Amino acid sequence: MRISKSLIKNGISEEWQLTICGACMRDRNGTTTKNEHKKILRLCEKIGGEFSKALYRYLTDKSVTHDFISMEYLIPKDKIFDMKRRFYKEWVKTA
């Protein structure tokens, strides 16, 4: 995972980014705790709304890019980045 400088500017430290990314990757592998899994699904639903499945896939599947998600789900790239930023901020807020 690459550390996002824009997320750092939004108050999400490198440590938080690694923690959240790790939880999302573990969720895809089925190795998260029940609480982490519920939190990821809840935040994807809350932040993503009608695009919650796209957000979940983007956050948990390291083989997809924002370009792929944009084309597959017909979502503007800036919307994807905005949802990711909001997901990370909400995760930290509810930690």
N, C-alpha and C positions, 0 to 999 in steps of 0.2 A: 504494500500500500504506500502510495505517495502522500506525504503530509501536504495538506492544502493551506497555502498562505492566506487565502481568502477566509477560510474557516478560523484561522488564528486571529485575523482582523475582526472577526465576529465573536471573539471571546472563547473559542473552542481550542484549548491547548493541544499540543502534540500528544500528550498523554491521553487526553480524552478521545482524540481521534483514533488512536491505536486501540483503546479500550472498546469503543463503539464498533469499529471495523472488525475487530476480533470477534465480538459477540455476534455480529451479522454473519461472518464467515462460518462460525461454529453452528449457527442456526441452520444454514444451508446443509451442513453435514449431519445435522440432527444431534449435535453434542452439546447444545445449550441447556441450561436449566429450564424448568417449566416457566419460572418467573421471567427469565430473559426472553424466552420465546413469546410469551404473552405480551411483554412490553414491546417487542419489535412489531408484532402484529397490530397491537393497539395504536402505536405511533404511526405505522404505515396507513392505517385506516383514518386516523385523525388528520394527518398531514396530507396524505395523498387523495383522500376522498375517492372520486371515481377512478383515479389513477393509482389506487393503493397497490394493486397487483404489480404494476410497472415499477413503483417505488420499491416494493419488496424485492423484486427480481434484481433491480439495479444495485441495491444495497447488499444483497446476499450472494449474488452470482458473480464471481470475479472474472468470469470469461466474457461478460457482456460490457459494452462501453455505453457511454451516454448517446453516442451516435446510433448504436443499435436500438436502444430503448426508444429514442426519438422516432426512428423509422417504424419500428415494430408496433408501437402504441400510439403513434401520431401525436406526440407531445413535443412542443418546442424545447430545444435544449436548455434555454434559460429557465424554463419551468422545472425541468429535472434538477438543475443545480439549486434552484430556490427550495424545492421540496427536500433535497438532501440537507441543505443548510438548516432549514426549519426542524427537520428530524433530529439532527445533531444537537441543536439548541434545546429542543424539548427533552431530549434524553438527559442532558446535563442538568436541566432544571428539575427533572423528576428523580434524579439520582439520590 
